[in-house]
Amino acid sequence: MPSRSAKSVSRDAVHHPVFARFYARCSVAAEPTVGAHRRELLAGLSGRVIEVGAGNGLNFAYYPGAVSEVVAIEPERLLRRLAVSAALRADVPVDVVPGAAEALPVKSEAFDAAVVSLVLCSVRDVRRALGELRRVLRPGGELRFFEHGRAPGRLMGTAQRVLDRTVWPPLFGGCHVSRDPLAAVRDAGFELGAHRRLLVPAKGPRLPTSFCVLGTARRPDDATSP
């Protein structure tokens, strides 16, 4: 049963219909490049999993058979409808529900693993969202992340900060390109595991969103919910 009221979920819901349509088309077009990273992100998962910011459900096809259930949280109405369609084609049970990353409508310590994939860039409060992920994971539970973020170079890093203060978030559904997902995960009390930095796409011009990190972290065994 949800632990948050419907009123709370509705208040925090995201509504970006124009961007949602754009994202749905572009994400499908990028799947020949991004699909391999999704597969790597989800490999070896088992048990009960929560995916936050499921978008149009492109991850669902890559969940391994050892996963007993995926609870997929998606706040945007159009993307959620597309995710429901993707869930029907998945090889594992997927339940797509509305909700916001900062107020997950699920019980504490209810999941063996959590997944965030290209979503920490656009949540309103990264610290609160990661705190919620830590709350809903069982002690020792695993966080899988595939996120874009801050570039290592000075020139691109400066450009990213300028974009974040001006046109990028309004144009791209609240996305920010200069956030540091690794630091955010560490600061939220997770123990970082294996991770690697990568460029997406690997070849061609470098975009503000090209600088990605893919990896794992875990909630410490002795962690308590915030």
C-alpha positions as CSV (number, residue, x, y, z in Angstrom):
1,M,0.0,0.0,0.0
2,P,1.3,3.5,-0.7
3,S,2.7,5.3,2.3
4,R,2.0,8.8,0.8
5,S,-1.3,10.4,0.2
6,A,-2.7,10.9,-3.3
7,K,-2.8,14.7,-2.6
8,S,1.0,14.7,-1.9
9,V,1.8,12.9,-5.1
10,S,-0.5,15.2,-7.2
11,R,1.1,18.3,-5.7
12,D,4.7,17.1,-6.7
13,A,3.7,15.7,-10.1
14,V,5.7,16.9,-13.2
15,H,3.8,18.2,-16.3
16,H,6.0,18.9,-19.4
17,P,3.8,17.7,-22.3
18,V,5.8,19.3,-25.1
19,F,9.1,18.1,-23.7
20,A,7.6,14.6,-23.0
21,R,6.7,14.2,-26.7
22,F,10.2,15.4,-27.8
23,Y,11.9,13.1,-25.2
24,A,9.8,10.1,-26.3
25,R,10.9,10.5,-29.9
26,C,14.5,11.3,-29.2
27,S,15.1,8.5,-26.7
28,V,13.8,5.9,-29.1
29,A,16.0,7.2,-31.8
30,A,19.0,7.1,-29.5
31,E,18.3,3.5,-28.3
32,P,20.9,1.9,-30.7
33,T,23.5,3.9,-28.8
34,V,22.1,4.0,-25.3
35,G,20.6,0.4,-25.2
36,A,24.0,-1.2,-24.4
37,H,24.4,1.1,-21.4
38,R,20.9,0.2,-20.2
39,R,21.7,-3.5,-20.4
40,E,25.0,-2.9,-18.4
41,L,23.1,-0.8,-15.9
42,L,20.6,-3.5,-15.1
43,A,22.7,-6.7,-15.5
44,G,22.6,-9.0,-12.4
45,L,19.7,-7.4,-10.6
46,S,17.3,-9.6,-8.7
47,G,14.4,-9.4,-6.3
48,R,12.2,-6.4,-6.0
49,V,13.3,-3.2,-7.8
50,I,12.1,0.4,-7.8
51,E,12.9,2.5,-10.8
52,V,12.4,6.3,-10.3
53,G,11.8,8.4,-13.4
54,A,11.0,5.5,-15.7
55,G,10.2,7.9,-18.6
56,N,8.7,5.9,-21.5
57,G,9.9,2.6,-20.1
58,L,12.9,1.9,-22.3
59,N,14.7,0.2,-19.4
60,F,12.0,-2.4,-19.0
61,A,13.2,-4.7,-21.8
62,Y,16.6,-5.1,-20.1
63,Y,15.6,-6.3,-16.7
64,P,16.9,-9.8,-16.1
65,G,14.6,-12.7,-15.2
66,A,15.8,-12.8,-11.6
67,V,13.9,-9.6,-10.9
68,S,10.6,-10.5,-9.3
69,E,8.9,-7.1,-9.6
70,V,9.7,-3.6,-10.8
71,V,7.8,-0.7,-9.4
72,A,8.3,2.1,-11.9
73,I,7.6,5.7,-10.8
74,E,6.9,8.2,-13.5
75,P,5.3,11.6,-12.7
76,E,4.7,12.9,-16.3
77,R,1.4,11.8,-17.7
78,L,2.3,11.2,-21.3
79,L,5.5,9.4,-20.5
80,R,3.7,7.3,-17.9
81,R,1.2,6.1,-20.6
82,L,4.0,5.1,-22.8
83,A,5.7,3.3,-19.9
84,V,2.5,1.3,-19.2
85,S,2.6,0.1,-22.9
86,A,6.2,-0.9,-22.5
87,A,5.5,-2.7,-19.2
88,L,3.0,-4.9,-21.0
89,R,5.8,-6.1,-23.3
90,A,8.4,-6.6,-20.6
91,D,9.5,-10.1,-19.5
92,V,9.3,-9.3,-15.8
93,P,6.3,-7.9,-13.9
94,V,6.3,-4.0,-14.1
95,D,3.9,-1.8,-12.2
96,V,3.9,1.8,-13.5
97,V,2.6,4.3,-10.9
98,P,2.5,8.1,-10.6
99,G,4.8,9.7,-8.1
100,A,7.6,12.2,-7.5
101,A,11.2,11.3,-6.7
102,E,11.1,13.6,-3.7
103,A,8.1,11.8,-2.2
104,L,8.0,8.2,-3.3
105,P,4.6,6.6,-2.7
106,V,6.0,3.3,-1.3
107,K,7.0,1.9,2.1
108,S,10.4,2.1,3.7
109,E,13.0,-0.7,3.2
110,A,10.7,-2.4,0.7
111,F,13.2,-2.9,-2.2
112,D,16.3,-4.9,-2.9
113,A,17.5,-2.4,-5.5
114,A,16.8,1.0,-7.0
115,V,17.5,2.3,-10.4
116,V,17.9,5.9,-11.7
117,S,18.6,6.4,-15.4
118,L,19.0,9.9,-16.8
119,V,16.7,11.4,-14.1
120,L,18.8,13.1,-11.4
121,C,19.4,15.9,-13.9
122,S,15.8,16.9,-13.7
123,V,14.5,16.2,-10.2
124,R,13.7,19.4,-8.3
125,D,15.6,18.4,-5.2
126,V,18.5,15.9,-5.7
127,R,19.3,15.5,-2.1
128,R,15.7,14.8,-1.1
129,A,15.2,12.4,-4.0
130,L,18.3,10.4,-3.1
131,G,17.2,10.5,0.6
132,E,13.9,8.9,-0.5
133,L,15.8,6.2,-2.5
134,R,17.9,5.4,0.6
135,R,14.7,5.2,2.7
136,V,13.0,2.7,0.4
137,L,16.0,0.4,0.0
138,R,16.6,-2.3,2.5
139,P,19.9,-2.1,4.4
140,G,22.6,-3.3,2.1
141,G,20.3,-2.7,-0.9
142,E,21.9,-1.5,-4.2
143,L,21.5,1.7,-6.2
144,R,22.2,1.5,-9.9
145,F,22.7,4.8,-11.7
146,F,23.3,6.0,-15.3
147,E,23.4,9.8,-15.3
148,H,24.9,12.6,-17.3
149,G,26.5,15.5,-15.5
150,R,29.4,17.9,-15.0
151,A,32.1,17.9,-17.7
152,P,35.7,17.6,-16.5
153,G,37.0,20.4,-18.8
154,R,36.9,24.0,-17.8
155,L,35.4,25.3,-21.1
156,M,32.5,22.8,-21.3
157,G,32.0,23.1,-17.5
158,T,31.6,26.8,-17.8
159,A,29.2,26.4,-20.7
160,Q,27.1,23.9,-18.7
161,R,26.8,26.3,-15.8
162,V,25.7,29.1,-18.1
163,L,23.1,26.9,-19.8
164,D,21.7,25.8,-16.4
165,R,21.2,29.4,-15.3
166,T,19.5,30.3,-18.6
167,V,17.8,28.3,-21.4
168,W,18.5,24.7,-20.7
169,P,16.0,23.8,-17.9
170,P,13.0,25.6,-19.5
171,L,13.7,24.0,-22.9
172,F,14.4,20.5,-21.7
173,G,11.8,19.7,-19.0
174,G,13.8,20.9,-16.0
175,C,17.0,19.1,-17.0
176,H,20.3,20.5,-15.6
177,V,23.6,19.6,-17.3
178,S,26.2,20.7,-14.6
179,R,25.1,18.6,-11.7
180,D,27.5,16.1,-10.1
181,P,25.7,12.8,-9.7
182,L,28.6,11.0,-8.1
183,A,29.0,13.6,-5.4
184,A,25.3,13.7,-4.8
185,V,25.1,9.9,-4.3
186,R,28.0,10.0,-1.9
187,D,26.6,12.9,0.0
188,A,23.3,11.1,0.4
189,G,25.0,8.4,2.5
190,F,25.5,5.7,-0.1
191,E,28.7,3.8,-0.4
192,L,30.0,4.1,-4.0
193,G,30.8,0.8,-5.7
194,A,32.2,0.1,-9.2
195,H,31.5,3.0,-11.6
196,R,32.9,4.4,-14.8
197,R,32.8,7.6,-16.7
198,L,31.8,7.5,-20.4
199,L,30.9,9.7,-23.3
200,V,27.5,9.3,-24.9
201,P,27.7,9.2,-27.8
202,A,31.3,7.9,-27.8
203,K,32.2,9.5,-31.1
204,G,31.3,12.8,-32.7
205,P,30.8,16.3,-31.2
206,R,30.7,16.6,-27.4
207,L,27.3,17.8,-26.2
208,P,26.5,19.3,-22.8
209,T,24.8,16.0,-22.0
210,S,27.6,13.7,-23.3
211,F,29.5,13.4,-19.9
212,C,28.0,10.4,-18.2
213,V,28.7,8.1,-15.3
214,L,27.4,4.5,-14.9
215,G,27.7,2.5,-11.7
216,T,26.5,1.1,-8.4
217,A,26.2,2.2,-4.8
218,R,24.8,0.6,-1.8
219,R,22.8,1.6,1.3
220,P,25.1,0.8,4.3
221,D,23.8,-2.1,6.4
222,D,23.6,0.1,9.5
223,A,21.8,3.0,7.7
224,T,18.6,4.3,9.1
225,S,15.9,6.0,7.1
226,P,16.1,9.8,7.2
